[in-house]
Amino acid sequence: MAMRLNENLDDNGEMHEINVTPFIDVMLVLLIIFMVAAPLATVDVKVNLPASSSQPQPRPEKPIYLSVKADKTMFLGNDPVTDADMITALNAATEGKKDTTIFFRADKTVDYETMMKVMDTLHQAGYLKIGLVGQEVTQAK
């Protein structure tokens, strides 16, 4: 005669286990929803971005501006610089402090490649805090 002992039964013969089947059903439905929705979130759409209308941030006492004009000439403050001496001039202006925020201004006709080259040069030199400067637009009330 075989006898079965079940530790999950109490005195009344009821089982005390969590039924995970509804949980698995809900998780599978959520998985399918995310699999369908994820590709929709990564669609490339060409957008003409507006100017920023956010509140301007307070400027430091002595900001350091790196500007690129439409003809791709660069200026550190009011002094012209070239690609070769830009980092040397920045090190002198920041006194070697790499955590100084560099305010980067570029003419709106400057191509994206030129902007990325300048930002890459700053990044490689250790200047990781780069503030992009734009024209403030006031909203009519």
N, C-alpha and C positions, 0 to 999 in steps of 0.2 A: 504494500500500500504506500503510495507516494503522497507526500504532504508538501504543500507549497506555502512558503512564508513570504509575505509581501510587506516590506517595511513602510510602504507609502499608505497603507490602510490604517484607519483609526478603529476604535472600538465598534463603530457603527458600520464599517465596511466601505466607507467613502474614500476615494483617492484624492490626495492633495498634491496635484501636479499642475503646473501652469500649461495651459493649452497655447502653444506658440503658432498654431496654424493660421489664425487671423493676422498675427503680426507678420508672418512670412508673406501672406497675401498682400498686405498693405505695402510692404517693402518692395515687392515685385512690381506693383502698380507705380510706385514712386520712381523706381528704376526706369521703367518704360517712359514715364513722363519726362524725366531728365534726359534720357537718350534722344527723345524727339526734340526737346526744347534747346538743348545745348548747341546744335549747329545754327539755330536761328539767332543766337546771341553773338555769333562771330561773323556776321555778314559785313563785307566791305562796302561802305556807302560813301561816295564822295560828298563832302559837306563843306559849304562855305561858312566858316566859323565867324561869328560876330565879334566885335570888340568887347573887352571886358567892362562891365559896369559895376564891379564890386568895389567895396570901399578901399581906398588906397591905404597901404601899410605905412607905418611911420618909417622914415628914412634914418639910417645911422648918421652920426655926427659928420663923418667924412666918408661918403660912399665912393666906391671905386667903380667907375663905368668903363666898360669895354664896348666900343661902338664900331659897327661895320656900316660904311656908307654904300650907296647904290653902286658905285664903281669898285666895290670890294676893298677899298682902303680901310685900314683899321686905326683906331685911336684909343689910347688909354688915357682917359680924362680928356684933355685937349691936345695931348702930344701924339703925333703919328707914330705907329709901330708897325713892324713887319712880322711875318710868321716866325722868322728866326729869332727876333729879339723880344717877342711878346712876353714870354715866360720870365726872362731876365728882368724886364721892366715891371712885371707884376710882382715878382719877388721883392724888388726894391720898394714898390708902392705899399705892399702889405707887410714889409719888414720880415718876410719869411713865414708869416702866419698863414698856414694853409686852410684854416677854418674860417677865414674871412669870406664874406659873401661878395661875389663878383656880380655886378649888375650888367647884364648883357643886353645891349640895344642893337637892333639891326633894322635897316631900311626895309620897308615892306616889299620892295622889288628884289631884295637879295634872295638868291635861290637857297633851297633847303640844304643842298650839299655843302655850300660855303658855311652855313650856320653850324652844321654838324661837324665839319672839320675843326672849326674854332672851339666848339664845346668838347670835342674829343681831345684836342690839345690841352685844354684846361684840365680835363679829367686825368689825363696821363701825367700832368705836372702835379697832381694832388689837390687841385682846387675842386672840391666836390659840392660846394654851396654856390650854385649859379642861379641868380634871379633874372628871369626874363622880364624885360621892361616893355610895356605896351602903352598905347595912348588911352587915356581915361575918357570915357564917354559918359556924359551926364544924361540922365533920363528926364524927359519933360514930364512935369506933374500937372 
